Amino acid sequence: MSVCIAVACFCAYAAYHMINSPKTLETRGASAMNNVKAAAAGPALGAAAAAGGQPIAGAFSQAAAPDQAPPAQSPSDGPRIQPTTKIIYKYTYSGDGLTTQTEAQAPYFFVNMDKQRLAESLPDWNIVSFGPDEIVLQKTVAGNSSQHYVVGAFNGYVAVFFRQGESRGGLMQVTKAPVYTFSQNEQEQLAKGINVDGDDNLYKVLQDYDS
């Protein structure tokens, strides 16, 4: 009887030390950690499966992709608009074929544009010339221009009037050229009125009377 009791006590002692040995505790700890990792990876694996079976490593690599630098863009080799670039806007009227123009410095939102970008921004305009110093834009508009004048006389001097249809309109300009200094035929023409179309032609006519 005493021998059986002694054997039972020895077996209980050996089992206790086997369960609580360092190696056994390490194995149990690693098993528990694996269970925790598996539980944490479960939702990710489920999400990957729902996305079509994508591996978790692939999902991580894609998430890190935005941190990579974007590919470098090759700069345009052509000229670009500078803050000092002068832009000439030409308007050609379809009714009378005359052209007016205005000049202005490049607006800030045009700066650094190349020719292609400017064309995309102004689809209604034709780019006649493009350079860093000067750009010429042309546009055709419907109707007649306002460049229709009558050169006549006002208070004894050669003057310019706006023309409205075939009639003399408001006074535009009075020159310093006295009417009496011209021939009788020229005085009669001035009294009747000389129709002139276009700013360039008006300039030439006035040059003739000022010479």
C-alpha positions in Angstrom: 0.0 0.0 0.0 2.8 2.4 0.9 4.5 1.5 -2.3 1.4 2.5 -4.4 1.1 5.8 -2.6 4.8 6.6 -3.2 4.5 5.8 -6.9 1.4 8.0 -7.2 3.2 10.9 -5.5 6.2 10.5 -7.9 4.0 10.6 -11.0 2.1 13.7 -9.8 5.4 15.4 -9.1 6.8 14.5 -12.5 3.7 15.7 -14.3 3.7 19.0 -12.5 7.3 19.8 -13.5 6.8 18.7 -17.1 3.8 21.1 -17.5 5.5 24.1 -15.9 9.0 23.6 -17.4 10.4 26.6 -19.3 10.3 24.8 -22.7 6.7 23.9 -22.2 5.7 27.4 -21.2 7.6 28.8 -24.2 5.7 26.5 -26.5 2.4 27.4 -25.0 3.1 31.1 -25.3 4.0 30.8 -28.9 0.9 28.8 -29.6 -1.2 31.5 -27.9 0.5 34.2 -29.9 -0.2 32.4 -33.1 -3.8 32.2 -32.2 -3.9 36.0 -31.6 -2.2 36.6 -35.0 -4.6 34.3 -36.7 -7.6 36.0 -35.2 -6.3 39.4 -36.2 -5.5 38.3 -39.8 -9.0 36.8 -40.1 -10.8 40.0 -41.2 -8.0 40.9 -43.6 -8.1 37.5 -45.2 -11.9 37.8 -45.4 -11.6 41.2 -47.1 -8.9 39.9 -49.5 -11.2 37.0 -50.4 -14.1 39.3 -51.0 -11.9 41.4 -53.3 -11.2 38.4 -55.4 -8.7 36.5 -53.4 -5.9 39.1 -53.5 -3.0 38.1 -51.2 -2.5 40.2 -48.1 1.1 41.0 -49.2 -0.3 42.5 -52.4 -2.8 44.7 -50.5 0.0 46.1 -48.4 2.2 46.7 -51.4 -0.6 48.6 -53.1 -1.3 50.7 -50.0 2.3 51.8 -50.0 2.3 52.7 -53.7 1.1 56.3 -53.2 4.3 57.0 -51.2 6.3 56.4 -54.3 7.4 59.4 -56.3 5.4 60.0 -59.5 7.3 59.6 -62.8 9.0 62.8 -64.0 7.3 64.7 -66.8 9.4 65.8 -69.7 9.3 69.6 -70.1 8.1 71.2 -73.3 10.9 72.2 -75.7 8.9 75.0 -77.3 8.7 78.7 -76.1 6.4 79.6 -73.3 4.4 82.8 -72.3 6.4 85.1 -70.0 5.0 87.8 -67.7 6.4 90.4 -70.1 4.9 88.8 -73.2 2.7 91.2 -75.3 -0.5 89.8 -76.8 -2.1 91.4 -79.8 -5.8 90.6 -80.3 -7.0 91.1 -83.9 -10.8 91.2 -84.7 -11.8 90.7 -88.3 -15.4 91.6 -89.1 -17.1 89.4 -91.6 -19.5 92.2 -92.8 -16.9 94.6 -94.1 -13.7 92.6 -93.8 -12.0 95.3 -91.7 -9.8 94.4 -88.8 -9.3 96.1 -85.4 -6.7 95.2 -82.9 -5.8 95.8 -79.2 -2.7 95.1 -77.3 -2.2 94.0 -73.7 0.3 92.3 -71.5 -0.2 88.6 -70.9 -2.6 87.9 -68.0 -1.1 86.0 -65.1 -3.1 82.8 -66.0 -1.4 82.6 -69.4 2.1 82.7 -67.9 4.1 79.5 -68.6 1.7 78.2 -71.2 3.1 76.8 -74.4 1.4 77.1 -77.8 -0.7 74.0 -77.5 -2.0 74.8 -74.1 -2.9 78.3 -75.2 -4.8 76.9 -78.2 -6.7 74.6 -75.9 -7.6 77.6 -73.7 -8.7 79.8 -76.6 -10.5 77.5 -79.1 -12.2 80.5 -80.8 -9.0 82.2 -81.6 -6.4 81.5 -84.4 -2.8 81.8 -83.2 -1.1 83.8 -86.0 2.3 83.9 -84.3 3.7 82.6 -80.9 6.8 83.7 -79.1 8.0 84.7 -75.7 8.1 88.4 -76.6 4.9 88.7 -78.7 1.8 86.6 -79.5 -0.7 87.5 -82.3 -4.2 86.2 -82.0 -6.9 86.6 -84.6 -10.7 86.1 -84.4 -13.5 86.5 -86.9 -16.6 88.2 -85.6 -20.0 88.7 -87.3 -21.2 92.1 -88.4 -19.5 95.3 -89.4 -16.8 97.2 -87.7 -17.0 100.8 -86.4 -14.2 101.9 -88.8 -16.5 103.8 -91.1 -15.8 107.6 -91.3 -16.5 110.7 -93.3 -13.7 113.2 -93.8 -15.2 116.7 -94.2 -15.0 120.2 -92.8 -16.0 121.7 -89.5 -15.6 125.4 -88.7 -13.2 125.9 -91.5 -10.9 122.9 -90.7 -10.6 119.4 -91.9 -12.5 117.1 -89.6 -13.5 113.4 -89.2 -17.0 112.2 -88.5 -18.4 108.8 -87.7 -20.4 107.4 -90.5 -23.8 105.9 -89.9 -24.9 104.1 -93.0 -24.6 106.7 -95.7 -25.1 109.6 -93.4 -22.6 111.7 -91.5 -22.7 110.9 -87.8 -21.1 112.5 -84.7 -17.9 114.5 -84.8 -14.8 112.4 -84.1 -11.8 114.7 -84.6 -10.9 118.2 -85.8 -7.5 118.6 -87.4 -5.4 121.7 -87.6 -5.5 121.8 -91.4 -7.5 124.9 -92.7 -9.9 124.1 -95.5 -9.1 127.3 -97.5 -5.5 126.1 -98.1 -6.6 123.4 -100.5 -7.7 123.6 -104.1 -11.3 124.5 -105.0 -12.0 120.9 -106.0 -10.7 119.5 -102.7 -12.7 122.1 -100.8 -15.9 120.9 -102.6 -15.0 117.3 -101.8 -14.6 118.1 -98.1 -17.9 120.1 -98.1 -19.6 117.0 -99.6 -17.8 114.5 -97.4 -15.3 111.8 -98.3 -16.3 108.3 -97.1 -13.4 106.3 -95.7 -13.4 102.7 -94.4 -10.8 101.4 -92.0 -8.3 103.1 -89.6 -5.4 102.5 -92.0 -7.1 104.3 -94.8 -8.2 107.1 -92.6 -4.6 107.7 -91.4 -3.5 107.9 -95.1 -6.2 110.4 -96.0 -5.4 112.6 -93.0 -1.7 112.4 -93.9 -2.5 113.8 -97.3 -4.3 116.7 -95.9 -1.6 117.4 -93.3 1.3 117.4 -95.8 
